Amino acid sequence: MDFRQLSALTAVADHRSFSAAARALHTVQSNVSTHIANLERELGTPLVDRGTGQLTEAGELVVVRARRVQAELEALSADVASSLGEISGQVRLGVIGTTGRWLIPMLLSELAASHPKVRLVVVDATTTSLIPQLAAGSLDLAIVNLPAVDPDVDTELLFEEEHVLLLTDDHPLSGRPSITLSDLAGVPLLLEPPGTGFRDDLDADAERAGVTLTAQAEVDGMRLLASLAYQGFGAAILPASAIVEWSDGTWSTVALEGTTPRGVGLATPRRGRLSAPTRSTIDVVRSVIASEVPTRPLLHLRPGRTS
């Protein structure tokens, strides 16, 4: 078993065919086929269904381990290079869109100033997508909506943000200084789906208030949810950082009282040692959060953290 065999298998897992995997690895299809055939022979079981290009159950198990091996080898190279001079290497950062919109520009600027040889690869996605990628080793760290529970992932709270209701100016609830969950009984809302941390926390708050939220539509993706509300498709409950300045002025926001603030946190793999570039990136993330969050309305640093 060698690294080329594992790389071939993970490439097939990512690209769903031998030919696409070969293009991604900058090689020919016969090389990919040979590497996987040799790996299957060594393990004594098929790893890829040749008819569909899908991994077998055994193949899925091998890919999970292979990604961890790849991540450890990349971290090893980065640590050795960093020990010889400037911290250098690639860091794969996942981030939810509402936070990434304001955090990533500052993070890139700060990294360029303090660690110019660190190359950041940013993946913008939902928490439900980022956590499995982090656990599988496809990401080095992620900034996600909390709670995010996974046995292979550790999390820490970075900051909290209040909820607001985003709606058009002609909505019956528009113009109020604030509303409560009781005011939303029977009101059609754009919501994230059950099973996401944001929705589950809202439902728990609503249950305590004796209210059942009514979903007009359910969208797993806060930026898309906000975009739909901005375009007038319905009222949406959003975290404060999802609100952006638009020029048309046909919408308004109303503070939503009686809800638990959304927690946004840093997630890291539980297994293995974080590489030097990843640890340095985490330090910069914390620094940017500490300086920026106090300047943003309805965002609060986690307890014990000051700017």
N, C-alpha and C positions, 0 to 999 in steps of 0.2 A: 504494500500500500504506500503510495506516495502523494505528494501535494497536488500533482497534475491530475491524478485520478479524482481527488476530492473536488478540485476546481471544475473539472468537466461535469461532475454530477450536479454541483450547485448551479452551474450555468444552465444546464438542462432544466433544473427546477425553476429557475428564474425566467427562462425564455421559452419554455414549453416545447422545444423541438431540438433535435441534434444540429440541424443546419443553423438555427438562430443562435444556439450556444456557441457554435464554431465561429460565427461572425463576431460575437461578443468577446471571444477569447483570441481573436485575430489568428485563427488557425483554420485547418480544413476539417470537414465533417468526419473524415475517416480517422483522424487523430482523436476526436471526441469519442467516437464509437469504440476505438481500441482501448482507450483509458477506462471507459465504463465497463466494457466487456472483461478487462483484466481485473477490475475491482469486484465485479460480480463473481468471477471465477474464484477469487481469493476468499470472498465471504460466503460463497456457496448458495447464492440466491439471486434471482432477478431483482434489479433495483429500478428499472424503467420499463414500462409497458411499451413495446416497440410499435404497437398499433395506434396508440393514442398520444404517446409522448409524455404521459403522466407518470409520476413516481408510484411505485408499489408501496405497500405499507412498510416494507423493510427499507425502501429507498427514502421514505420520509424520515425514518429514524436515523439513517446515516447522514442525511443532509443537516439535521439539527446538530449532530456532533461535528460535522464537517465545518459548519459556519463558526462554531466555537473555536475549532482548531485554527481556522483562517484568521479569526479575530486575534487570537493569542499570538500567532506568528507576526501579524502586522504590528501588534503592540510591542512585541519583542524588538523588532527592527527599529521602531520609533524610539523606544527607551534607550537602546544602545546608541543611536544617532544623537539623541538628546544629551546623553551622558558625556559625549565628546565635544559638546559645544552648545549652540543655541537649540532650544526646544524646537523640534521639527517633526512633521508627519501629518497624516490626514486624520480628521475627526469628522465622523458622520453624526450629525445632530438632527434629531427629529423635533418638530415644534408644531403646536396647534396654531392655526392661522391668526386668531385674534391677538395672541401674544407675539407671534413672529412678526406681524405687521410693524410693530414699533420697536421690538427688541433687536431683531436681526441687523438692521442698519447700524445701530450703535455697537452691537457686538462685533460686527465685521471691522468697524473703525478701530475699536479698542484692541482687537486681536492683531490688526495690522501694525499698530503702534508698539504693542508689548511683545508679541510673538510673531514676527513677520514670516517665519518659515512654517507656521501651522496653516494647513489648508483645510478650510471648513467646507463640508458638503452638507447642505441643508435639505431636509425632507419635510415639506409642508403637508400635514395630514391630520386626521382626527386621532383622538386618544385611542379609540378602539382599533385603529390601524397601527399606531406607533408602538403600543405595548408589545404585541406579538413580534414585531420586527426587532425590538430591543432584546426581548427574551431569546430570540433566535440568533442573535449576534450580528444582524444586518445593520444595526445602529450602535453607536458607542454611548450615547446618552440621549435623553429626550425631555422636552418641557411639555407637560401634559396637564389635563384637567384631573384633579383629585376628587375622590379616591380612585386609584388605579391599582387593583389587586392582582398580583401574579406571583407565584412562588419563586420565580427566577428574577424578580425585579425588586429593587429597593427604591423608596421615594422619600423626598423631604419637601416640606411646604416652603415655597418661596414667598408668595404673597396671596392675599385674598382680595376679592372684588365684589362689590354689591351688584344686585340685580336691578335692571330697569325694564320698563315696557316701552317698546318702540312701535309707534303707530302713526297713521296719517292724521293730518289736522282735522279731517271731518269725522274721525272715529268718535263714538259717544263718550269714550273715556279721556279724550284729548283735552288738554287745558287744566287738568287737575295738578296740584303740586305733588301729590303722592296718592297711591292706592294700596289696598291690601289684597291678599289672596281671596278674601271673601268677596271683594268687588268683581273678581274674575269668574265667579260661578256662572256657568252656562255661556261664557264668552268664547267663541272659536279662536284658537291660538295656533300660531306656528311654533312647534316644539321639537326638541331633539327626541329621538325614540326612547322607549323604556330600555333599560340596560346600559345606557350611557350614564356616567357619573352625574352630569349636570341635570338630566331629567329625573334620575332617581332621587336626588336631593330635593328637587322641586316637588315631586310627588309626596315625599315624606313630610315636607313643610305643609303642603296642601292638606294632607290627611290630618295633621295636627290641628289645622284650622277648620276641619270639617268640610273641606271642599274637594271636588274631583275636577281636575283640569280637563277641558274639552279640546281635543286636538283637531284643528282644521287640516293640518298636514304635519308629518313628522319627517325631519331632515337630519341626517347624521353628518353635521358639518356646520359649525357656528357661523362661519363667514357667508356661506350660501344662505343660511337661515336669515341672517341680517340683510343680505342683499334682497331677498324676497320681500322682507318687510319694507325696506326702503323703496321698492318698486310698487308698493301698494297692494300686495297680494294678501296681506293680513297683518294682525298685530302679533308681535313676537316678544317673548321673555328672553332677555339677553344679559350676559355679563357686561359690566361697564366698558371693558376694553373693546367690545365689538362695535361700539358707537364711533362713527367717523363723521368728519365735517363734510357735508354735501352742500351744494350751492342752491338747490331748488327751493328749499324751505317749505316743502309740502308735508313734512313729517315732524313729529315731536317725540320727546322722551318724557316718561313719567317715572319717578322713583317708586320702586316696589318694596313695601315694608313687610316685615314678618317672614323674611326668607333667610336661610343660612347662606352667608357669603360663599361664592365659589372659590375653592382653593386651587391654585396653580402651583405645580411642583416640579422638581427635578427628579427624573427617573434614571437609574443606572442599573446595569446588569449586576445581579447578586454574585455570580460566579466570576472568578478570575480577578486579576489586578488591572485597574484602569491604567492605560498608557500615560506617559508623561504629557503628551499633547492634550489628551482628554482631561487630565487633572488640571492643566493650565487653563483650558477652555472653561471648565467649571468655575474656577476662581474668577475669571473675567465675567461670566454670566452673573455670579453672585454680586460682583462689584457694580455692574450695570443696573441690576435690579435694585440694589440698595440706594443708588443715586437717583434713579428715574421714577420708581413707583411713588415716592412721596409727592411728586409733581403732577400726578395724574388724578383727576377727580374720581372719587369712589373706589380707588385702589389703596390697599393698606399693606404694609410690610407685615410679615409673619411676626408673632410675639417674640420679643427679644432681639429683633434685628432693627438697627437704626441706620440712617444714612451718614 
